[in-house]
Amino acid sequence: MGHDGHLDLLRTWQKGSDLYEMLHSESVQSIVVVSAHHESSDGRILIMSDDKPKLLFDYEGFPPETYRYTMPNPGSPALASRVASLLTAAGIANSMETNRGHDHGVFVPLLALEVPQKRPSLPIISISLPGPADYSQQGQTEKHWNFGKALSPLRSEGTLILGSGNSFHSRANVPAESKDYDSFLRGLAQGASRKDFRNWAEHPQARKCHPRPEHLLPLIVVAGAASASAATGRIQAIPHDFMGHSASHFVFH
């Protein structure tokens, strides 16, 4: 939409960027998206099983063209069943879901990264967080980590696991705090003494940068999915400005 506050974010998604090239790699045969904009109400994980998903325009007050986006990519009932079997084997409650559609946490980044435009036949499914996401929920971080661990076999089956959220998500104007917190998150992934992302809430600015945790939890899911290769896998941080605040993407190679 040309909003100045998003220009640096768009730079990280443009053709030739690491994220763009990764999603367009021939090794990626399907994509599973865990969206911060979809939470269940009872702790289950809801799995899209439509063969032809629609789009869910879950916003209001935007220009008319933002309600005319299309995404031709098919769903994959077979991949949905595979996800369900992995979760069930791990003892994680889940259900199939139809007719909801991809929310903007799914279609906005994928459209900007030109995945539907360049790879229209690539199967894409979205799955929910086991909500509701709330600081009062005990064991929430570990629950999302284990959710990701259950999905880890998909990484060797040609499926890219994409966590769509934000490492900073607050309406408060706290640029100094976001810079400090972003540095903390990137530090969790680096160095000989690195800790994993389950320590995300230890920082004193965590709740100021995330009044609700739902936009950070997709990162925990993806980190959990990559945890089996934590000793050898490289974690890449891609920092950027997000509407005047510091944020980062994280890629688990």
Summary of the structure (lengths in Angstrom):
residues: 253
radius of gyration: 17.2
end to end distance: 31.0
largest distance: 50.1
contacts: 797
relative contact order: 0.19
helix: 40%
strand: 19%
